[in-house]
Every structure is written in C-alpha cells, then in structure tokens.
Amino acid sequence: MWVLVFFDLPTETKKDRKIYADFRKKLIQDGFTMFQFSIYLRHCASRENAEVHIKRVKKILPPNGNIGILCITDKQFGNMKLFTGTKETEVKTPYQQLELF
C-alpha cells in the first residue's frame, strides 16, 4: 500500500509558514518522502499499517488549509505515468523493499 498526503496550506504570515514547516517536518519524521512540492508518500506493508500512519497524519493536521489522504496499491502506483516535460520517465519507488527471512 502507498499512502499519499496532498496538502495546500496558507503561507502568508510567519506563523502560517511555521505551521507549514512543522507539518512537513512531522510527515518526514513519520517516514513520508516528498513526491512533489505538496505531495508526500509512504510505502506501508499492509492496509493495517497504512491506517496507523493515516491516524498519525490526522493527529498533526494544521488548523487551516486543505489536506487529502489517499491509499493506493503497489500495482496502481506502478501503473502511474510520469512525464518530465514531454518525455515519459520511469516510475521509481523511493523505498527499497527488504525481505527478512
């Protein structure tokens, strides 16, 4: 499972920028990686694990702004088409799956 967090937070005042930076910092501390400027994602081993991280995100939601959370499967993530300009690029997963025996 992949958990994606989309957000659009106000940054007009110094206080707003601090709230934005704190939210982003807490996402990174929870293992999220920047996919685009306001889109962070995290790989989770199961639906249950994804729910744990979704609850963590809900606990740190800022008072203002728009936040979206989306869960997708590995297959759906792999079917994503990415482009840099007009050139299609390969979808690279930000995490390496490790298997323990």
C-alpha positions, 0 to 999 in steps of 0.5 A: 500500500502507498499512502499519499498526503496532498496538502495546500496550506496558507503561507502568508504570515510567519506563523502560517509558514511555521505551521507549514514547516512543522507539518512537513517536518512531522510527515518526514519524521513519520517516514513520508518522502516528498513526491512533489512540492505538496505531495508526500508518500509512504510505502506501508506493508499492509492496509493495517499499517497504512491506517496507523500512519493515516491516524498519525497524519490526522493527529498533526493536521494544521488548523487551516488549509486543505489536506487529502489522504489517499491509499493506493496499491503497489500495482496502481502506483506502478501503473502511474505515468510520469512525464518530465516535460514531454518525455515519459520517465520511469516510475521509481519507488523511493523505498527499497523493499527488504525481505527478512527471512 
